Amino acid sequence: MRATLRLVNGFLLAEEGLETVEYAIISGIIVVAVIATVVSIGTWVSGKFTTLNTGLAGH
């Protein structure tokens, strides 16, 4: 019985798993931010090339 209580108590006091979850959440947020930035820049550059192509085709 005491061994089981020590095992449960040790499990409840362990924090290594929480650090892993925190790092995973932070990594996920960073990845989403990077993807959003790349998509935003890609859309802006595509618009600039379209404007340039339209301007060159008109001359």
mmCIF file of the N, C-alpha and C atoms, coordinates in Angstrom:
data_MODEL
# 
_entry.id   MODEL 
# 
loop_
_atom_site.group_PDB 
_atom_site.id 
_atom_site.type_symbol 
_atom_site.label_atom_id 
_atom_site.label_alt_id 
_atom_site.label_comp_id 
_atom_site.label_asym_id 
_atom_site.label_entity_id 
_atom_site.label_seq_id 
_atom_site.pdbx_PDB_ins_code 
_atom_site.Cartn_x 
_atom_site.Cartn_y 
_atom_site.Cartn_z 
_atom_site.occupancy 
_atom_site.B_iso_or_equiv 
_atom_site.pdbx_formal_charge 
_atom_site.auth_seq_id 
_atom_site.auth_comp_id 
_atom_site.auth_asym_id 
_atom_site.auth_atom_id 
_atom_site.pdbx_PDB_model_num 
ATOM 1   N N  . MET A 1 1  ? 0.828  -1.192 0.000   1.00 0.00 ? 1  MET A N  1 
ATOM 2   C CA . MET A 1 1  ? 0.000  0.000  0.000   1.00 0.00 ? 1  MET A CA 1 
ATOM 3   C C  . MET A 1 1  ? 0.873  1.256  0.000   1.00 0.00 ? 1  MET A C  1 
ATOM 4   N N  . ARG A 1 2  ? 1.927  1.257  0.815   1.00 0.00 ? 2  ARG A N  1 
ATOM 5   C CA . ARG A 1 2  ? 2.803  2.429  0.870   1.00 0.00 ? 2  ARG A CA 1 
ATOM 6   C C  . ARG A 1 2  ? 3.524  2.643  -0.457  1.00 0.00 ? 2  ARG A C  1 
ATOM 7   N N  . ALA A 1 3  ? 3.899  1.547  -1.089  1.00 0.00 ? 3  ALA A N  1 
ATOM 8   C CA . ALA A 1 3  ? 4.577  1.660  -2.380  1.00 0.00 ? 3  ALA A CA 1 
ATOM 9   C C  . ALA A 1 3  ? 3.651  2.294  -3.411  1.00 0.00 ? 3  ALA A C  1 
ATOM 10  N N  . THR A 1 4  ? 2.400  1.927  -3.372  1.00 0.00 ? 4  THR A N  1 
ATOM 11  C CA . THR A 1 4  ? 1.430  2.506  -4.302  1.00 0.00 ? 4  THR A CA 1 
ATOM 12  C C  . THR A 1 4  ? 1.245  3.987  -4.021  1.00 0.00 ? 4  THR A C  1 
ATOM 13  N N  . LEU A 1 5  ? 1.159  4.363  -2.755  1.00 0.00 ? 5  LEU A N  1 
ATOM 14  C CA . LEU A 1 5  ? 1.016  5.777  -2.397  1.00 0.00 ? 5  LEU A CA 1 
ATOM 15  C C  . LEU A 1 5  ? 2.249  6.573  -2.826  1.00 0.00 ? 5  LEU A C  1 
ATOM 16  N N  . ARG A 1 6  ? 3.438  6.002  -2.651  1.00 0.00 ? 6  ARG A N  1 
ATOM 17  C CA . ARG A 1 6  ? 4.663  6.687  -3.087  1.00 0.00 ? 6  ARG A CA 1 
ATOM 18  C C  . ARG A 1 6  ? 4.674  6.856  -4.606  1.00 0.00 ? 6  ARG A C  1 
ATOM 19  N N  . LEU A 1 7  ? 4.226  5.825  -5.304  1.00 0.00 ? 7  LEU A N  1 
ATOM 20  C CA . LEU A 1 7  ? 4.184  5.882  -6.761  1.00 0.00 ? 7  LEU A CA 1 
ATOM 21  C C  . LEU A 1 7  ? 3.201  6.955  -7.242  1.00 0.00 ? 7  LEU A C  1 
ATOM 22  N N  . VAL A 1 8  ? 2.025  6.995  -6.648  1.00 0.00 ? 8  VAL A N  1 
ATOM 23  C CA . VAL A 1 8  ? 1.023  8.003  -7.028  1.00 0.00 ? 8  VAL A CA 1 
ATOM 24  C C  . VAL A 1 8  ? 1.516  9.396  -6.656  1.00 0.00 ? 8  VAL A C  1 
ATOM 25  N N  . ASN A 1 9  ? 2.103  9.540  -5.478  1.00 0.00 ? 9  ASN A N  1 
ATOM 26  C CA . ASN A 1 9  ? 2.613  10.834 -5.046  1.00 0.00 ? 9  ASN A CA 1 
ATOM 27  C C  . ASN A 1 9  ? 3.740  11.308 -5.964  1.00 0.00 ? 9  ASN A C  1 
ATOM 28  N N  . GLY A 1 10 ? 4.631  10.409 -6.343  1.00 0.00 ? 10 GLY A N  1 
ATOM 29  C CA . GLY A 1 10 ? 5.705  10.758 -7.270  1.00 0.00 ? 10 GLY A CA 1 
ATOM 30  C C  . GLY A 1 10 ? 5.164  11.167 -8.627  1.00 0.00 ? 10 GLY A C  1 
ATOM 31  N N  . PHE A 1 11 ? 4.120  10.491 -9.083  1.00 0.00 ? 11 PHE A N  1 
ATOM 32  C CA . PHE A 1 11 ? 3.505  10.838 -10.360 1.00 0.00 ? 11 PHE A CA 1 
ATOM 33  C C  . PHE A 1 11 ? 2.871  12.220 -10.308 1.00 0.00 ? 11 PHE A C  1 
ATOM 34  N N  . LEU A 1 12 ? 2.216  12.540 -9.203  1.00 0.00 ? 12 LEU A N  1 
ATOM 35  C CA . LEU A 1 12 ? 1.555  13.845 -9.076  1.00 0.00 ? 12 LEU A CA 1 
ATOM 36  C C  . LEU A 1 12 ? 2.556  14.993 -8.947  1.00 0.00 ? 12 LEU A C  1 
ATOM 37  N N  . LEU A 1 13 ? 3.715  14.717 -8.404  1.00 0.00 ? 13 LEU A N  1 
ATOM 38  C CA . LEU A 1 13 ? 4.712  15.768 -8.220  1.00 0.00 ? 13 LEU A CA 1 
ATOM 39  C C  . LEU A 1 13 ? 5.614  15.952 -9.439  1.00 0.00 ? 13 LEU A C  1 
ATOM 40  N N  . ALA A 1 14 ? 5.601  15.019 -10.371 1.00 0.00 ? 14 ALA A N  1 
ATOM 41  C CA . ALA A 1 14 ? 6.456  15.112 -11.567 1.00 0.00 ? 14 ALA A CA 1 
ATOM 42  C C  . ALA A 1 14 ? 5.970  16.246 -12.455 1.00 0.00 ? 14 ALA A C  1 
ATOM 43  N N  . GLU A 1 15 ? 6.916  17.065 -12.940 1.00 0.00 ? 15 GLU A N  1 
ATOM 44  C CA . GLU A 1 15 ? 6.558  18.203 -13.788 1.00 0.00 ? 15 GLU A CA 1 
ATOM 45  C C  . GLU A 1 15 ? 7.179  18.110 -15.178 1.00 0.00 ? 15 GLU A C  1 
ATOM 46  N N  . GLU A 1 16 ? 7.906  17.067 -15.485 1.00 0.00 ? 16 GLU A N  1 
ATOM 47  C CA . GLU A 1 16 ? 8.558  16.965 -16.783 1.00 0.00 ? 16 GLU A CA 1 
ATOM 48  C C  . GLU A 1 16 ? 7.552  16.949 -17.924 1.00 0.00 ? 16 GLU A C  1 
ATOM 49  N N  . GLY A 1 17 ? 6.439  16.291 -17.735 1.00 0.00 ? 17 GLY A N  1 
ATOM 50  C CA . GLY A 1 17 ? 5.413  16.222 -18.772 1.00 0.00 ? 17 GLY A CA 1 
ATOM 51  C C  . GLY A 1 17 ? 4.801  17.580 -19.056 1.00 0.00 ? 17 GLY A C  1 
ATOM 52  N N  . LEU A 1 18 ? 4.640  18.386 -18.014 1.00 0.00 ? 18 LEU A N  1 
ATOM 53  C CA . LEU A 1 18 ? 4.074  19.713 -18.198 1.00 0.00 ? 18 LEU A CA 1 
ATOM 54  C C  . LEU A 1 18 ? 4.992  20.588 -19.029 1.00 0.00 ? 18 LEU A C  1 
ATOM 55  N N  . GLU A 1 19 ? 6.287  20.475 -18.820 1.00 0.00 ? 19 GLU A N  1 
ATOM 56  C CA . GLU A 1 19 ? 7.231  21.265 -19.605 1.00 0.00 ? 19 GLU A CA 1 
ATOM 57  C C  . GLU A 1 19 ? 7.146  20.873 -21.073 1.00 0.00 ? 19 GLU A C  1 
ATOM 58  N N  . THR A 1 20 ? 7.005  19.615 -21.345 1.00 0.00 ? 20 THR A N  1 
ATOM 59  C CA . THR A 1 20 ? 6.900  19.146 -22.724 1.00 0.00 ? 20 THR A CA 1 
ATOM 60  C C  . THR A 1 20 ? 5.655  19.707 -23.387 1.00 0.00 ? 20 THR A C  1 
ATOM 61  N N  . VAL A 1 21 ? 4.543  19.701 -22.680 1.00 0.00 ? 21 VAL A N  1 
ATOM 62  C CA . VAL A 1 21 ? 3.298  20.237 -23.229 1.00 0.00 ? 21 VAL A CA 1 
ATOM 63  C C  . VAL A 1 21 ? 3.437  21.737 -23.469 1.00 0.00 ? 21 VAL A C  1 
ATOM 64  N N  . GLU A 1 22 ? 4.053  22.439 -22.544 1.00 0.00 ? 22 GLU A N  1 
ATOM 65  C CA . GLU A 1 22 ? 4.240  23.881 -22.714 1.00 0.00 ? 22 GLU A CA 1 
ATOM 66  C C  . GLU A 1 22 ? 5.103  24.176 -23.935 1.00 0.00 ? 22 GLU A C  1 
ATOM 67  N N  . TYR A 1 23 ? 6.187  23.431 -24.100 1.00 0.00 ? 23 TYR A N  1 
ATOM 68  C CA . TYR A 1 23 ? 7.047  23.632 -25.265 1.00 0.00 ? 23 TYR A CA 1 
ATOM 69  C C  . TYR A 1 23 ? 6.303  23.305 -26.561 1.00 0.00 ? 23 TYR A C  1 
ATOM 70  N N  . ALA A 1 24 ? 5.479  22.297 -26.545 1.00 0.00 ? 24 ALA A N  1 
ATOM 71  C CA . ALA A 1 24 ? 4.708  21.932 -27.734 1.00 0.00 ? 24 ALA A CA 1 
ATOM 72  C C  . ALA A 1 24 ? 3.710  23.034 -28.089 1.00 0.00 ? 24 ALA A C  1 
ATOM 73  N N  . ILE A 1 25 ? 3.071  23.611 -27.094 1.00 0.00 ? 25 ILE A N  1 
ATOM 74  C CA . ILE A 1 25 ? 2.121  24.694 -27.346 1.00 0.00 ? 25 ILE A CA 1 
ATOM 75  C C  . ILE A 1 25 ? 2.839  25.926 -27.880 1.00 0.00 ? 25 ILE A C  1 
ATOM 76  N N  . ILE A 1 26 ? 3.945  26.285 -27.283 1.00 0.00 ? 26 ILE A N  1 
ATOM 77  C CA . ILE A 1 26 ? 4.716  27.440 -27.746 1.00 0.00 ? 26 ILE A CA 1 
ATOM 78  C C  . ILE A 1 26 ? 5.213  27.204 -29.173 1.00 0.00 ? 26 ILE A C  1 
ATOM 79  N N  . SER A 1 27 ? 5.714  26.011 -29.455 1.00 0.00 ? 27 SER A N  1 
ATOM 80  C CA . SER A 1 27 ? 6.178  25.684 -30.805 1.00 0.00 ? 27 SER A CA 1 
ATOM 81  C C  . SER A 1 27 ? 5.028  25.783 -31.803 1.00 0.00 ? 27 SER A C  1 
ATOM 82  N N  . GLY A 1 28 ? 3.867  25.309 -31.426 1.00 0.00 ? 28 GLY A N  1 
ATOM 83  C CA . GLY A 1 28 ? 2.693  25.392 -32.299 1.00 0.00 ? 28 GLY A CA 1 
ATOM 84  C C  . GLY A 1 28 ? 2.308  26.824 -32.604 1.00 0.00 ? 28 GLY A C  1 
ATOM 85  N N  . ILE A 1 29 ? 2.348  27.678 -31.601 1.00 0.00 ? 29 ILE A N  1 
ATOM 86  C CA . ILE A 1 29 ? 2.029  29.093 -31.799 1.00 0.00 ? 29 ILE A CA 1 
ATOM 87  C C  . ILE A 1 29 ? 3.041  29.739 -32.731 1.00 0.00 ? 29 ILE A C  1 
ATOM 88  N N  . ILE A 1 30 ? 4.310  29.427 -32.558 1.00 0.00 ? 30 ILE A N  1 
ATOM 89  C CA . ILE A 1 30 ? 5.352  29.987 -33.419 1.00 0.00 ? 30 ILE A CA 1 
ATOM 90  C C  . ILE A 1 30 ? 5.163  29.508 -34.853 1.00 0.00 ? 30 ILE A C  1 
ATOM 91  N N  . VAL A 1 31 ? 4.869  28.235 -35.035 1.00 0.00 ? 31 VAL A N  1 
ATOM 92  C CA . VAL A 1 31 ? 4.661  27.698 -36.381 1.00 0.00 ? 31 VAL A CA 1 
ATOM 93  C C  . VAL A 1 31 ? 3.473  28.373 -37.057 1.00 0.00 ? 31 VAL A C  1 
ATOM 94  N N  . VAL A 1 32 ? 2.374  28.551 -36.348 1.00 0.00 ? 32 VAL A N  1 
ATOM 95  C CA . VAL A 1 32 ? 1.199  29.216 -36.915 1.00 0.00 ? 32 VAL A CA 1 
ATOM 96  C C  . VAL A 1 32 ? 1.537  30.659 -37.296 1.00 0.00 ? 32 VAL A C  1 
ATOM 97  N N  . ALA A 1 33 ? 2.288  31.356 -36.453 1.00 0.00 ? 33 ALA A N  1 
ATOM 98  C CA . ALA A 1 33 ? 2.675  32.735 -36.758 1.00 0.00 ? 33 ALA A CA 1 
ATOM 99  C C  . ALA A 1 33 ? 3.567  32.806 -37.992 1.00 0.00 ? 33 ALA A C  1 
ATOM 100 N N  . VAL A 1 34 ? 4.506  31.884 -38.114 1.00 0.00 ? 34 VAL A N  1 
ATOM 101 C CA . VAL A 1 34 ? 5.396  31.866 -39.281 1.00 0.00 ? 34 VAL A CA 1 
ATOM 102 C C  . VAL A 1 34 ? 4.603  31.568 -40.554 1.00 0.00 ? 34 VAL A C  1 
ATOM 103 N N  . ILE A 1 35 ? 3.709  30.608 -40.501 1.00 0.00 ? 35 ILE A N  1 
ATOM 104 C CA . ILE A 1 35 ? 2.887  30.280 -41.673 1.00 0.00 ? 35 ILE A CA 1 
ATOM 105 C C  . ILE A 1 35 ? 2.026  31.473 -42.079 1.00 0.00 ? 35 ILE A C  1 
ATOM 106 N N  . ALA A 1 36 ? 1.403  32.125 -41.103 1.00 0.00 ? 36 ALA A N  1 
ATOM 107 C CA . ALA A 1 36 ? 0.571  33.295 -41.408 1.00 0.00 ? 36 ALA A CA 1 
ATOM 108 C C  . ALA A 1 36 ? 1.405  34.406 -42.035 1.00 0.00 ? 36 ALA A C  1 
ATOM 109 N N  . THR A 1 37 ? 2.613  34.618 -41.550 1.00 0.00 ? 37 THR A N  1 
ATOM 110 C CA . THR A 1 37 ? 3.493  35.649 -42.101 1.00 0.00 ? 37 THR A CA 1 
ATOM 111 C C  . THR A 1 37 ? 3.902  35.314 -43.526 1.00 0.00 ? 37 THR A C  1 
ATOM 112 N N  . VAL A 1 38 ? 4.276  34.079 -43.780 1.00 0.00 ? 38 VAL A N  1 
ATOM 113 C CA . VAL A 1 38 ? 4.687  33.669 -45.120 1.00 0.00 ? 38 VAL A CA 1 
ATOM 114 C C  . VAL A 1 38 ? 3.520  33.793 -46.101 1.00 0.00 ? 38 VAL A C  1 
ATOM 115 N N  . VAL A 1 39 ? 2.336  33.388 -45.693 1.00 0.00 ? 39 VAL A N  1 
ATOM 116 C CA . VAL A 1 39 ? 1.167  33.509 -46.568 1.00 0.00 ? 39 VAL A CA 1 
ATOM 117 C C  . VAL A 1 39 ? 0.869  34.977 -46.849 1.00 0.00 ? 39 VAL A C  1 
ATOM 118 N N  . SER A 1 40 ? 0.946  35.810 -45.831 1.00 0.00 ? 40 SER A N  1 
ATOM 119 C CA . SER A 1 40 ? 0.685  37.241 -46.004 1.00 0.00 ? 40 SER A CA 1 
ATOM 120 C C  . SER A 1 40 ? 1.693  37.877 -46.955 1.00 0.00 ? 40 SER A C  1 
ATOM 121 N N  . ILE A 1 41 ? 2.962  37.588 -46.776 1.00 0.00 ? 41 ILE A N  1 
ATOM 122 C CA . ILE A 1 41 ? 3.998  38.139 -47.657 1.00 0.00 ? 41 ILE A CA 1 
ATOM 123 C C  . ILE A 1 41 ? 3.825  37.593 -49.072 1.00 0.00 ? 41 ILE A C  1 
ATOM 124 N N  . GLY A 1 42 ? 3.508  36.318 -49.196 1.00 0.00 ? 42 GLY A N  1 
ATOM 125 C CA . GLY A 1 42 ? 3.284  35.716 -50.512 1.00 0.00 ? 42 GLY A CA 1 
ATOM 126 C C  . GLY A 1 42 ? 2.132  36.375 -51.249 1.00 0.00 ? 42 GLY A C  1 
ATOM 127 N N  . THR A 1 43 ? 1.060  36.672 -50.554 1.00 0.00 ? 43 THR A N  1 
ATOM 128 C CA . THR A 1 43 ? -0.080 37.354 -51.159 1.00 0.00 ? 43 THR A CA 1 
ATOM 129 C C  . THR A 1 43 ? 0.304  38.760 -51.603 1.00 0.00 ? 43 THR A C  1 
ATOM 130 N N  . TRP A 1 44 ? 1.054  39.461 -50.776 1.00 0.00 ? 44 TRP A N  1 
ATOM 131 C CA . TRP A 1 44 ? 1.498  40.820 -51.116 1.00 0.00 ? 44 TRP A CA 1 
ATOM 132 C C  . TRP A 1 44 ? 2.403  40.800 -52.347 1.00 0.00 ? 44 TRP A C  1 
ATOM 133 N N  . VAL A 1 45 ? 3.362  39.889 -52.381 1.00 0.00 ? 45 VAL A N  1 
ATOM 134 C CA . VAL A 1 45 ? 4.284  39.798 -53.521 1.00 0.00 ? 45 VAL A CA 1 
ATOM 135 C C  . VAL A 1 45 ? 3.516  39.407 -54.785 1.00 0.00 ? 45 VAL A C  1 
ATOM 136 N N  . SER A 1 46 ? 2.578  38.487 -54.675 1.00 0.00 ? 46 SER A N  1 
ATOM 137 C CA . SER A 1 46 ? 1.777  38.084 -55.827 1.00 0.00 ? 46 SER A CA 1 
ATOM 138 C C  . SER A 1 46 ? 0.997  39.269 -56.384 1.00 0.00 ? 46 SER A C  1 
ATOM 139 N N  . GLY A 1 47 ? 0.452  40.083 -55.497 1.00 0.00 ? 47 GLY A N  1 
ATOM 140 C CA . GLY A 1 47 ? -0.262 41.287 -55.937 1.00 0.00 ? 47 GLY A CA 1 
ATOM 141 C C  . GLY A 1 47 ? 0.652  42.264 -56.653 1.00 0.00 ? 47 GLY A C  1 
ATOM 142 N N  . LYS A 1 48 ? 1.852  42.432 -56.138 1.00 0.00 ? 48 LYS A N  1 
ATOM 143 C CA . LYS A 1 48 ? 2.829  43.329 -56.773 1.00 0.00 ? 48 LYS A CA 1 
ATOM 144 C C  . LYS A 1 48 ? 3.207  42.817 -58.166 1.00 0.00 ? 48 LYS A C  1 
ATOM 145 N N  . PHE A 1 49 ? 3.447  41.510 -58.310 1.00 0.00 ? 49 PHE A N  1 
ATOM 146 C CA . PHE A 1 49 ? 3.792  40.954 -59.620 1.00 0.00 ? 49 PHE A CA 1 
ATOM 147 C C  . PHE A 1 49 ? 2.618  41.080 -60.595 1.00 0.00 ? 49 PHE A C  1 
ATOM 148 N N  . THR A 1 50 ? 1.405  40.883 -60.105 1.00 0.00 ? 50 THR A N  1 
ATOM 149 C CA . THR A 1 50 ? 0.229  41.032 -60.960 1.00 0.00 ? 50 THR A CA 1 
ATOM 150 C C  . THR A 1 50 ? 0.106  42.470 -61.446 1.00 0.00 ? 50 THR A C  1 
ATOM 151 N N  . THR A 1 51 ? 0.303  43.435 -60.561 1.00 0.00 ? 51 THR A N  1 
ATOM 152 C CA . THR A 1 51 ? 0.255  44.848 -60.937 1.00 0.00 ? 51 THR A CA 1 
ATOM 153 C C  . THR A 1 51 ? 1.355  45.165 -61.943 1.00 0.00 ? 51 THR A C  1 
ATOM 154 N N  . LEU A 1 52 ? 2.543  44.663 -61.718 1.00 0.00 ? 52 LEU A N  1 
ATOM 155 C CA . LEU A 1 52 ? 3.659  44.891 -62.632 1.00 0.00 ? 52 LEU A CA 1 
ATOM 156 C C  . LEU A 1 52 ? 3.380  44.270 -63.996 1.00 0.00 ? 52 LEU A C  1 
ATOM 157 N N  . ASN A 1 53 ? 2.874  43.053 -64.005 1.00 0.00 ? 53 ASN A N  1 
ATOM 158 C CA . ASN A 1 53 ? 2.562  42.368 -65.260 1.00 0.00 ? 53 ASN A CA 1 
ATOM 159 C C  . ASN A 1 53 ? 1.470  43.106 -66.026 1.00 0.00 ? 53 ASN A C  1 
ATOM 160 N N  . THR A 1 54 ? 0.463  43.573 -65.330 1.00 0.00 ? 54 THR A N  1 
ATOM 161 C CA . THR A 1 54 ? -0.608 44.338 -65.978 1.00 0.00 ? 54 THR A CA 1 
ATOM 162 C C  . THR A 1 54 ? -0.062 45.644 -66.546 1.00 0.00 ? 54 THR A C  1 
ATOM 163 N N  . GLY A 1 55 ? 0.798  46.307 -65.802 1.00 0.00 ? 55 GLY A N  1 
ATOM 164 C CA . GLY A 1 55 ? 1.382  47.554 -66.268 1.00 0.00 ? 55 GLY A CA 1 
ATOM 165 C C  . GLY A 1 55 ? 2.271  47.345 -67.480 1.00 0.00 ? 55 GLY A C  1 
ATOM 166 N N  . LEU A 1 56 ? 3.040  46.269 -67.494 1.00 0.00 ? 56 LEU A N  1 
ATOM 167 C CA . LEU A 1 56 ? 3.918  46.000 -68.638 1.00 0.00 ? 56 LEU A CA 1 
ATOM 168 C C  . LEU A 1 56 ? 3.130  45.572 -69.868 1.00 0.00 ? 56 LEU A C  1 
ATOM 169 N N  . ALA A 1 57 ? 2.033  44.877 -69.673 1.00 0.00 ? 57 ALA A N  1 
ATOM 170 C CA . ALA A 1 57 ? 1.228  44.413 -70.797 1.00 0.00 ? 57 ALA A CA 1 
ATOM 171 C C  . ALA A 1 57 ? 0.521  45.576 -71.470 1.00 0.00 ? 57 ALA A C  1 
ATOM 172 N N  . GLY A 1 58 ? 0.244  46.634 -70.746 1.00 0.00 ? 58 GLY A N  1 
ATOM 173 C CA . GLY A 1 58 ? -0.448 47.800 -71.294 1.00 0.00 ? 58 GLY A CA 1 
ATOM 174 C C  . GLY A 1 58 ? 0.451  48.701 -72.126 1.00 0.00 ? 58 GLY A C  1 
ATOM 175 N N  . HIS A 1 59 ? 1.739  48.538 -72.043 1.00 0.00 ? 59 HIS A N  1 
ATOM 176 C CA . HIS A 1 59 ? 2.651  49.419 -72.794 1.00 0.00 ? 59 HIS A CA 1 
ATOM 177 C C  . HIS A 1 59 ? 3.151  48.758 -74.018 1.00 0.00 ? 59 HIS A C  1 
# 
